[in-house]
Amino acid sequence: MSTHGTRQWRRAVSLFTAAVSVAAAALAAASAPAAAASAPGAPGADAYWNEPSVQGFADAVSGNATASKVWYTVGDGELENAFYPRPDNPDTFGLQYYVTDGSTFTGDEVSDTSHAIALADPTSLEWTQTNTAKNGAYTITKTYVADPARSVILVRTTFDNLSSSPLSLYAQYDPALGNDGMGNTGGTDSSSGDLTASGNGVSSALAASTGFTQTSTGYAGTSGDGAQELTSSHQITTAGQSAATAGHITQTARIPVVSGGTTTFTLALAFDTSQSAAVSAATASLNAGFPAAESAFRSGWHSWQSGLNAPPSSVTGDAKLKEQYEVSLMEVKADEDKTYTGGFVAAPVTPWGASVSADSAGQHGYHLVWTRDEYQMATALLAAGDSTDANDALNYIFQYEETSTGYVKQNSWLDGTQEWGGVQEDQVAFPIVLAYQLGRSDAATWSKVQLLADYLVANGPATGEERWEENGGYSPSTMAAEVAGLVCAANIATANGATAKATTYLAKADSIQAAVDTDTYTTTGSLAGGSYYVRITPNGNPNNGDTVNIANGGGSYDERSIVDAGFLELSRLGVKPADSSQITNSLAAVDATIKTTIPGEGTYWGRYDHDGYGETSTGGDYTGQGIGRVWPVLSGERGEYDVQTGDTTDAKSMLSSMADAANDGYQISEQIWPTASADGFTQGKPDNSATPLMWAMAQYVRLAIDISAGRTVETPAIVAQRYANGNPTAQVAVTFDENATTTWGQNVYVVGSIPALGDWNTGAAVPLSSAGYPVWSGTVSLPANTSFQYKYIKKNPDGSITWESDPNRSYTTGASGSVTLNDSWR
């Protein structure tokens, strides 16, 4: 039996479906032209990415999830975008239904219904949209899952005709295959009756469990566009029409429904490298049925979650906060690619996409990898208990973002192809910090870390661009990352016996840490008390009034008049104590300048004063200049600072601020609209910037965990210990000499109660040299005047650990100098 025949046999099981299909097919046959006509008006209207209203994002993560290389966003009542075969390759403008009575009205889901969004299953990303016609004639309920066995999006649809007259239902699909809205062709597959399209090496097939009774492909904005036909004449008169010339095409299909009451069916949108393969995938998914795909979809998410830590107590007592935590964490996971494992794009959207041309391939929006954002997502996953994906993220960075010189690409496509060519020193440092947090000190990791650290030594502390990617110079946030990266690199160097490198890295770290204040802390400012960290200083002199040009049309200003909250990286990364006067003074400056409190919502901060990255004053899309609005992710960063100072009440307030800024689908955006509701925006809710921003989703997860832990779990302990008093702690060179006999393949390590000795983590234990066998030896720089406990371990060839017997050994370092501890295995 052919696959097409199998699908027809399955459909025949439903007497209703069969009856409706036969009747409708007869009607279609009577009205169809003898041969498929070519659509007029090629190449169609200009194409634009239109993705600002996302309320849900999903993919399948089951055990066979690599077979399902499709991601999708839903919002505004429709399926907004699908991505295949990677989340940096958008393939659609939208998929929605049109409804008409054939004579007096035609309504579409986006414009003519009110929308509701919910999770069909709160522990998987199974989204349900309920759209109610504004004229009261119908409701449409749609539940989405990605088929875990293939690259197909299934949409279980229930159409309720609430009117007293028969209504017709049409699916309207707008392909933008291969990230190109102007490069598509399409028509109706002669065998299956599915709508098929191709462009830029990607093909799609749209099919329904009921079959279609009419299909048409036209060019957007022309007389042959199905949406135009339905709107103007309430029917399709171009059945069978195809579009053979590449352009901006639209595809329309009539779905048989009962004349009154309820019809339930499944729509399948499949992707592959050829039309025939896409049709086969759609057929297979429909044959297997929505319940089977739904069960496998849910099972995959449940299996992944079972390996995580339980949600933190900071959210378990509040249903809204807990759901925000669950969705944020799942969507960070969903953001991962399946071809380049460990690759995470910054967001599955194009900010202000309605003004971004999609007329040719190559537009990227936030569908790129930024190592900075990848680091934020990896640390959130690690904090939640997913060390596998965090390790994959680090491996991805090492393989695709880091170059042979230690330079880290500013951003890239998932295959590593570089897009922008700027230098962000924080992106060079963050992978080193992540390696330390993961306890990675193996030789392969060290080889990658060494390149990164050497780059920081040669090029820091000045950076080509700081965290906002707009200006170069001396930035407290970048310098914080550099210091943390170098201290962590020294730890990994020591674990690999590279003591000279460790000494070099620590010296550079200490010099940058000492220079943060002299290079970026002004004492002649005009804000607050006059003393605070500036956002950036071009020449390392924060008091001479150098001019900073805002790169997004914001103007030019004295460096001392521009502040951001990036200095909080100094405390979060352990480079300065949270209660240092420089940080508290700077908080007063940013609070007086870029803080916004929205009644009934929360407290938020802008990136920096004079920011021009945002909608225009009238709410128009950003096209090169505008007005920067407040960013919820910065509330999360402030909450982490509150955790460090013990202000749990305010930290919880910041967590709530982030949750309150999310839309109905729990999506936390890049920016929110801070003033009274106007211009199509709701005060305190997402504007048309990136929604969701995965950095913000990850920040929410990490803050929730921090509050419950009573500490910022991301802070590298070895950095915080070194600068606990605000300056580099004096060090003592401690040599560990352990007399121990071993068998072939065994190696001896020392591990202990302080960060430099791994904090009892055997993965971060310090290896000892066997050069003087049977004495194993290694020298480690430890903080002066510090008491610690330690033990020796043997790592066996099979990876198991043999500990020496109790009790723990103890030692207290002196004020300076060096010491040798002579021990024997016990």
N, C-alpha and C positions, 0 to 999 in steps of 0.2 A: 504494500500500500504506500503510495506517495505521501510525502509530508502534507501536501495540499489536501489530499484525500483524507488523511487522518484528521486534519483540522475540521473538514466538513462533517466527518462522522461524529466528532465530538460536539460540534454545534447542533447536530440533529438530535442529540439527547434531549435538548430543551424543546418541547412542542411549541411553546410560545415563540421562541427565537426562530424556529424553522418556519412557522406560519408567517411571522412578520417578514422574514427574509425573502420568502418566496413571493409574497405579494409585492414587496418593495422592489425586488429584482425585476419583476414583470413590468412595473412602472418605469424603472430605469431603462429597461431594454426598449420600451416603446418610445422613450424620449431621447435616447442616446444617438449621437451622430454616427454615420456609417464608419467613419475613420476619425482617429484622434486629430484634432486641430492643433495648430501651433499657436501658443499664446501670443497676443499682441503686446507691443510696448516694451520689448526688451531694451535695456537691462532692468528697468523698473526704477522706482524712487530710491534716493540715497538711503543708505542703511546706517543706523546708529545703535550702539549698545545701550540698552535700557534696563539696568539692573539695580536700581536704588532701593526697591521696596521689598527685598528678600525677607521672608518670615520663617523660612526653614531651609536647611541644607542637609544633604544625606548622601550616603552610598552604602554598599553592602560590605560587611566585614566578616563574613562566615569563613570557615576553614578553606573553602575553595574560592575565596573572594578575588583572587587574581584572574579568574575567569570572567569576572564582572568589572570591567574597566569603564564604568559609567558613574558620574556624579551629577547631582541636579540641585537646583534651587527652586523653591516655590514661594509665591507671594502675589499680592494684588489679585488673588482669585485664580491664578493660573500656574502652570509650570513655566517658570521664567527662563531658565537656561539649563541645558544639559552639556556635560563635558565628556568627551571621548577622544582618545584613549587615556588622556591624562587631565588632571584638573587645571592645567595651563592652556587647554585647548577647547574653548567654548564652541558649541555647535548649533545653538538655537537662539532665536529672539523670543520665542514663547509658544505655548500650546494651550489653547482655551476652546471653549464651546460657544457657538452662536445658536440662538433660539429664535424661531420665527413662526408666526401663524400663517405665513404665506401671502398675506395681503395688507395688513395694517401696521405691523411692527416687526422689527428685528432687534434683538438685544444681545450684547456680548457680555461675558463674565467680568471682564476687567472694568468696563465703564457702567454697566447697567445692573449690577447686583451689589448687595452689601456682603462683605467677606468676613468669615470667621476662620480661625486657624487653631488646631489642637493636635496633640499627640494621640494617635490611636492606642499606642502602647508607651507609657511614660519611661520605660527603660530601653527603648530603641528609638531610632529616628524615623518612625513611621508617622508621617504627617497626614492629617485629614483637613481638607478645605471644605467648608460649607458656604455655598453662594446662594443668596436669596434674591430673587428678582425684585427690583424696586417697584415694579408695577404689580407685584403679587402673583404673577402668572406661573411661576415655577421655582423650584429649588434644585440645586445640583450639589451632590455630595461626592467628593473625590478623595480616595485614599491611595497614597503612593508608596511603592516599594521598588527597590532595585532587585532584579532577579539575581540571586547570588551565583547562579550557574552560567550566566551569560550577560552580555552588555545590553540589557533591556530594562527600560523603565515601564512598570505596569501601573495602570491607573484604574482602580476599581471605581466605577461610576454608577451612582444612582440618580436617575432623572425623575423628578416628581412633577407631573403636569398638574398644576393647581387651578387651571382655568377650565372653562366649560367648553373649550374648542380644542381640536387637535393641534398639536404643535410639532414642528420639525426641529431636529437636533443635528448640528453640524460641528465637526471638529475642525479647528483652524490652526494650522501648523506653519510656523515661519522658520525654515532652516537657515543656519548660518554656518555651514559645515566647514571644518578646518579653520575656525577663527576668521572667517571671511564672509561678510554678508553679501558680497557682489559676485561670488564665484560659484554659484550653484545652478545645477540643472535638475530637472525632475519630471515625473509623470506617473502613470499608473502601471504597475506590474501586470503583464498580460496573463500570468498564471494564477497568482494569488488574489489579484484585485487590490493589493496594498498600494499605498502611496509611497513612491521611492524617490530619493534625491541623492545627488553626489556632488562633491566639491573638495578640492585640495586633499585627495587621498582618503576621504571619509565618506561613507554612505549611510543613509538612514532608511528605515522602513516604518511606516505607520500603519497599524492594523488594529482590528477590533474583533472581539469574540463573536460578534453578530455578523461580521462582514460589513461592507459598505454598499449602499445602494446608488451612490453617485460619488464620483471623484473628479477633481479638477486641479490643475496646476497653472498658476499665472504669475505675472510680475506685479510686485507690490505697487500700489497706487495707480494701477491702470484699470481699464474697463474689464480686463480678464482676471483681476484679483478677486478671489471668492468672497473675501470680506466686503469689497466694494459692491459686488453683485448683490449679496444678501442685504446689505444696508439700503441699497437703492431700489431693488425690485423684489426683495424678500424671497428670492429663489436663485438657484444656480442654473444658468442656461448654457454653460460651457462644459458639460459633462464629458470626461475623457480628454480634456485639453492637456497639453504637455508643454514644457518649456525646455527646448533643446539648446538655447543660447545662454551662456553663463550670465547670471545676473542675480538680482534680489528677488527671489521667488517666494510665493506663498502657496500652500497646499490646503485644499478643502475637501472634506469627506462627509457625506450624509450618513447618519447612523439610524437604522430603523428603530422606532420606539412605538409603544402602544398609543392609541389615540387619546386615552385618558388614564390617569393613574401613574403607576411606577414602573420604570424599566431599569434593570441593573445589568451591566455588562462590564467588560474589561477592555481598556485601550492599551496597546503595546507600542512603545516607541523604541526601536532597536537600532543599534549602530554596529558597523563593521567596516571592513576595508573594501567591500564590494556590495552592490545592491542585492545580489543573489544571497550572499551570506547574511545580510541584514534581514532579508525576508525569511530565511530559514530560522534565524534566531527568534524573530517575532513569532513565527509559527510554533516553534518548540516551547516558548514561554506560555503561549495561549493554550497549547495542548496540555501542558503540565498543570495549568490552572493557577489562578491567583492565590487560593488558600495554601498551596504547596510553597509558592514563592514567599508568601507572607510568613509562614512558619519558619522557613529557612532564614529569612531576613532577620526575624526577631531572635532566633536561636543564635545567630552569629553575634549580635550585639550583647545578648545575655552572657554568652561564653566569654567575650572579652571583658565584660564588667566583673565577672566572677573572679578574675585574677587581680582585681584592683583592691586598694584599701577601701574600707567602708567610708561613706560620705562623712565629713568631719562634723563634730558636734555643733559647730557654728551655724550650720544650715539645717540640721535634722529637726529642729523644733519649729521650723517655719516652712510651710509647704511651698511658698513662692521661691524662697532662697534655695531650697533643696532642688526644686525643678530647674532653676537657673543653673545650679551647679551641675546637675546631670546633663542638661542640654549642652552647656559650655564644654564640658569634658568630652562628650560624645562627638561634638562637631570639630573639636581640635583633632581627635582621632580620625574623623572622616576626611579631614583635609589632606591626609597623607596619600602620596602617590603609590601605585601598585606596580609600575614599571621600574621606577627609580626609588626603591624602598628607602624610607627615611626622609624623602623630600616633601616639604610642606610649603605650599604657596601662602602668600601673605593674606589673601582673602579670595573667595570664589566670586568676586564681583569687580566691576569697573566703576569707581566713584564718579558721580555725575555722568553716568553712561549715556543719558539721553542727548548729551552734547558731544559725545565721542564717536567719531566716524568709524563705521565698520565696513567701509567700502573696499578695503583690501586687507589681506592677511598681515598680521604683525602687531596689531594693537594688543596691548597686554593688560592695561588696568593694573590691578593688584594680583594678576594671575602669574606671578613670578616668585622666585625664592629670594628672600632677603635673609642672610644669616642671623641678623639681629632678631627678626621675628621668629625664625626657626628656633633660636635659643630660648625665647620666651615660651614657645609651645613645648619644647623638649623638657624644660624645667618644670612646667606644670604637669606634664605626663609623669615625670619621675616622682614628683611630690605625691601624685595620686596613686603610685604603686606600679606604674607601667615603665619599668626599666628597659624592656625590650625595645619599645619604640624610641625611647630617649637615646639608647645606644645606636639604633639605626639612624637617628638624626645626626649624631656625631659622625658616624661612618660616612653618611651622605656628604656632609660638609667637607670632610677630609678628601673624599674622592672627586667631588664635583665643584666645590666652591673654592677650596684652597688651591693655590697655584704653586709651582716649583720654587718660587722665590719667597713664599710665605704670605704674599698678598692674597687677600680674600676678595672675590668679586663683589662689587657693590650689589648687584642682583643678577639673576640669570633665569633662563628657562629651566625646566626640570632636567633636561639632558645636559645641563652645564653650560650651554651657550650663553655667553655674557651679553647683557643688554646695555646697562650703563657702565661707564668706565671710571667712576669716582673712587676715592680711597676713604674708607671709614675705619679708623683704627679700632673702634669698639668691636667691629665685626671680625677683626683679626684676633682680638683678645677673648671674646666670648667662647669660642670653641675650646680654648685652654681651660677656662673655668668649668665648662661642662664636663670635660675629660676628668678633671679633679673630682667633681661632684659624683661622677659615675665610678670613681675608684679605678680609673683606667691608667695604669702605669706600665703596660707591656711595651716591649721594644718597638712594635709597629706604631703604637700610639705616640711614643716618645719621638719617633722620627718625624711625625707630623707636627707635634707640639714644638719641637726644636725649631723648625722652619718659621712657625708663627712667632715664637718668642724672639728669635733673632731679628725678625722684621720689626717688631716693636722696639727692640733695643736700637736698631739702626734708624728708625723713623720717628719714634715718639719723642716728646709728648704731643707735638703739633699734629693735627689731623687735616686731611684734605676736606672732609665734611664731618660734621658732628651728627648726633642722633637724628636730627631732623633733615639731614642730607641737603642742606642749603648753603652753608657757610663753612669756611675753613678757619683754622687758628687753634686757639687753646680753649678747650671746653671742659668744665669740671666733670661732666658725665663721661666724656671720652677718657679723661685722665683716670677716673675711677676704674673704668674697665681695664685700662692698660696696667695699672698697678695690680689689680686682682689677677689679671692674666699672667703677669710676670711672676708673682709670688706662687701661684699654682704651678707654673712652669718649672720653677725652682724645685718644688716638691717632687714633680715627676722626673726632673733631671737627677735628683738625688737618688730616687728609687732605681735609676738606671746607671748609677755609678759616675755620672757626669758632674762631679763636684765643682769643677771650674766653671761650667756653664751655670750651675746653680748660683754660684757666687756672683757672676755677672748679672744674672737676672734680678737677684735680690738688690744689688747695688743700684741698678736702673730703676727698679720699683721704688726704692727708698728715695731716690732723687726726684722722681715724679711726684710721689706723695708729699714730699717737702715743698715742691714747687706749686702745688695746687693753689695754695693761698696767695703766693706772690704773683702767680700768673693769671688768676681768675677772680680774686676776691677784692673788690674795690672798697676803698675807705673814703672816697670822695664822691659818692653817688648822690643822686637827687631823690631817691625813693626811700620810704620808711626812715630808718635811722641813719642812712647814708653808707652803711657797711653791709655788703652782701655779695654773693657770687653772681657774676653776670652770666648771661647765656653763653657768650663767646667773646673773646678778645682776639683781634686779628694778629697782634704782635706780642702777646704775652705781657702786656702792661695794662692792667685794668683801671688805671687812674689817669691816663693821659688823654682820654676822650677820643680815641680813634673812631672813625666812622664805620658803621656796619650797614651794608646794603641788604635789605630784606629781599630775598630772591623771588618772592611771589607777588611782587607789586605792592608791597607794604610800605615802601619808602626807605629813606636813609636816616640813620640816627646815631647819636653818641652811644658808644658801646655800653655806657653806664646806665642808659635808660632802657635797656632790653634785658629782661630777666625771664628765666624759665625755671621749672622745678627739677631740672636734670641733676642738680647737685645732690638730690636724695640718693643717687647711685653711690655716692661716697659712703653713706651709712649702710645701704642695702648690701653692698659688696664688701663691707668690712674695712674700708679704707680710712674712715674717720668714725669716732664714736658718735652715736645719734644725738647725744646731748652737747656736742661741741658748740661753742658760741657762734662760730661761723655759720653752722647749719640753722640754728634757731634764729639768728638775725636774718638769714636769707628767707626763711619761712615767712617772716613778717613782711618782707619786700614782695614776695609773690602773692601773698594773701591780700595785700593792699592794691595789687595791680591786675592780676589775672584770675582771681577767684570769683566764682559766681554761685550764689545760693538760689535755687529755684524752689519756691514755696510748694510744699506737698510732694516734692521729688527728692532733692538731695543737694549736695555740694560738689562743685566741679571746678576744674581749672582749664584755661586755655593753654596752648603750647607755649606761647610767649606774647608779650604785648607787641602791638603793631603787626601781628600775623595777618597775612593776606590770603592764606590757603583756606578758602571756604566759599559759600554762596555769596553773591553780591548783596548789597544792602537791601535790594528788593526781593531777595530770595531766588534769583536766577542762578543757574548752574555756574560753578567755577570754571573759567576758561583761561586762566593765567593770572588773574588777580581777583580778589574778593575780600571777605572779612572772615578770619578764622574764628570758629566757634569753640565751645568747650569740648574736651575729650574725656569720656568716662574712664579710660584706662589710667588717667592721671589721678583719679579718685582712688583707684586701686593702689597706685604707688604711694599715695599719701597714707592709705590704710596700713601698708606695710611699715611705713615709718612709725605710725602709731603703735603697732605691735612692738617695735623695738624700744619704744619709750614706756611701754606698759599701759598705754591708754587703750584698753580693750573696748571701752564704750565708743570712742570715736572710730576705732578700726571697724567695729560692727556697723557704725553709721556709714562709713565709706563703702562697705560691702552692700548695704541696702541702697546706697546712691547708685551703684553700678547696676543693680537689679532693676531699680526703678527707671533707669534710662533705657532699658531694653524694650523692644516692641512686643506685640502680642505673641510672637513666636520665640521669645527669649533671645532675640538677636541683639547683641551689644554692638553699637556702631562706632565708627571712627569719631564722629562728632554728633552732637545733638543740638536741637534748636532751643536756645536759652531764653528767648523773650516770649512775649504773649503769642498765643497761637495765631498764625497768620500765614499768608503766602502758601497755603497748602500744607503747612507744618503744624505739629502739635508741640506746645511747650514741653520741654524736658524729654522729648522722644527723638528718634533718629531723623536727621535731615537726609539729604541725598548723597552724602559721603558714603564710604564703604560700610555696608551693613550686610553681614557681620564683618568686624575686623578681628582676625584670629588672635592678634596680640591682646586685644581687650578680653576676649573669651578666656584665654589662658591666664590673664592677670586675675580675673575673678576666681578661677579655680585655686590659684596659688594663695590669694589672700584668704580665702575661706579656710584653707589648710593651715596657714600661718596663725590665724586667730586661735584655732583649736590647739595648735602646738605651743603657743605662747612664745614663738620666735619666728624669724624669717628663715624658712627651711632652705632657701636658696643661697643664703649667705655662706661663702666658703669659710669654714672655721679657721683654716690656717691663716687667712688674711686678717680676719677679725682678731685673732690672737696676736698677730705681729704688731697691729696698730691699735691695740686696746687702749693705750694711754694717749692716743693722738699722735704719737711719733713712733718710729721703728723701735721695737723692743730690743734691748741688748741681747746678743746671742752668745751662746757658748758652744764650741765645737766638741761634741761628745762622740768619742770613738767606741763602738761596741765590738769587743773581741770575745767571740764565743767559741770555746773548744767543743767541737761536736763531730763525731764520726757519722758518715752518711753512706748510703748505698748508691749505686750508679743511678743518676737521674734525679736524686734528691738535691734540694737547695735549701739553705738556711736564711731566714729572715728575722727581723726584729719588728715587733708591733707593740703599740702601747696606748696609753690613755689620753694623749694629746694629739692635735692634728698632724704635727710633723712626723708622728709615728703611726699615723693611720686611724687614730681614734678607735682602736680595737678592730678595725675593718681589715681582715686578712688580705683583701684585694688591694689595699693601699699600704701593706706592710713594706718595710724598707729591705731590699735585698742586700745580703752581705757577700763579700768576695771570698773565694776559696783559694786565693793566691798563696796564703800561708797555711794551707791545710795541714793539720786538722783544725787550725784556728780560722774561723770565718770572721771577716772584719768589714766594718763600714763606718763612715763618719757622717754625722747629721748635725746641722745647726739647730739648736733648741733654745727657747727663750730663757734668759737668765733668771735666776731666783725663782725657779719654777719646780714644784714637786710633781712627779709623775710616776706611774707604774708601767712595767713593761714585761714582756715575755719573748722567748724565742720560739719559732715554729719551723717545721720542715714541710716544704711543699713537695709532694710526691709526684712521680711521673704521670699518674692517672688523674692529677688535679686535686686529690684529697689532701687534707691538712693533718699533720701530727703536731700536737702541742707538747711542750715540755710540761712537767708536772707542777702542781701548785706548791707554794703560794706564788702570787705575782711578785716580781722583783720591784723595788722602789729606789728612787734616787731624787735628789734635789740639786739642781744646778746652782753654781755660784754666780757671782756678779759679772764675771767675764772670763776670758781665757779659754782653755781647752782641758779635757779630761778623758782618760781611757778607762772603760769599765771592763774588767777581766772576769768573765763568767765561764762556767762549764755546764754542758747540757745535763739536765736532771729529769 
